[in-house]
Amino acid sequence: MANVTLSLPENMHRRMKKFSEVRWSEVARKAIEKKVADLELLEKLTSRSTLTEKDAEEISGKINREVAKRLLA
């Protein structure tokens, strides 16, 4: 198994130390595994897409404007 060194802000490290019973390396390993699985799924779903980055930005803009309208209404 490979080793990875992780840098954390000192404040976060102090907070984590309060929970010494937690296996933080396991928490990090699971979070990384979930992120990789999510990215692999996204890659699979978009591999045949004909959308350009510009198309995606336009769709995102439309969604954001609609959400903003509903929240401000």
C-alpha positions as CSV (number, residue, x, y, z in Angstrom):
1,M,0.0,0.0,0.0
2,A,1.3,3.5,-0.9
3,N,1.7,6.2,1.8
4,V,0.5,9.8,1.3
5,T,1.5,12.7,3.5
6,L,-1.3,15.2,4.2
7,S,-0.9,18.8,5.4
8,L,-3.6,20.2,7.6
9,P,-4.0,23.6,9.2
10,E,-2.8,23.6,12.8
11,N,-6.3,24.5,14.1
12,M,-7.8,21.5,12.3
13,H,-5.1,19.2,13.7
14,R,-5.8,20.4,17.3
15,R,-9.5,19.8,16.8
16,M,-8.9,16.3,15.4
17,K,-6.7,15.4,18.4
18,K,-9.7,15.7,20.7
19,F,-11.1,12.6,19.0
20,S,-8.1,10.3,19.3
21,E,-10.2,7.2,19.0
22,V,-11.0,8.0,15.4
23,R,-8.7,6.4,12.8
24,W,-8.2,9.5,10.7
25,S,-6.2,7.7,8.0
26,E,-9.3,5.5,7.5
27,V,-11.5,8.6,7.3
28,A,-9.2,10.1,4.7
29,R,-8.9,6.8,2.7
30,K,-12.7,6.5,2.5
31,A,-13.1,10.2,1.4
32,I,-10.5,9.7,-1.3
33,E,-12.1,6.5,-2.5
34,K,-15.5,8.2,-2.7
35,K,-14.1,11.2,-4.6
36,V,-12.2,8.9,-7.1
37,A,-15.4,6.8,-7.6
38,D,-17.4,10.0,-8.2
39,L,-14.9,11.3,-10.7
40,E,-14.8,7.9,-12.5
41,L,-18.6,7.9,-12.8
42,L,-18.6,11.5,-14.1
43,E,-15.9,10.6,-16.6
44,K,-18.0,7.6,-17.8
45,L,-21.2,9.6,-18.0
46,T,-19.5,12.4,-20.0
47,S,-17.2,10.4,-22.2
48,R,-19.8,10.3,-25.1
49,S,-21.1,13.8,-24.5
50,T,-21.1,16.3,-27.4
51,L,-21.5,19.3,-25.1
52,T,-18.6,21.8,-25.2
53,E,-17.4,23.6,-22.1
54,K,-19.2,26.7,-23.4
55,D,-22.4,24.8,-23.6
56,A,-22.0,23.5,-20.1
57,E,-21.3,27.1,-18.8
58,E,-24.4,28.4,-20.6
59,I,-26.6,25.6,-19.0
60,S,-25.0,26.3,-15.6
61,G,-25.7,30.0,-15.9
62,K,-29.4,29.4,-16.8
63,I,-29.7,27.0,-13.8
64,N,-28.1,29.6,-11.5
65,R,-30.4,32.4,-12.7
66,E,-33.5,30.2,-12.2
67,V,-32.5,29.1,-8.7
68,A,-31.7,32.7,-7.8
69,K,-35.2,33.8,-9.0
70,R,-36.9,31.2,-6.9
71,L,-34.8,32.0,-3.8
72,L,-35.5,35.7,-4.1
73,A,-39.2,35.4,-4.9
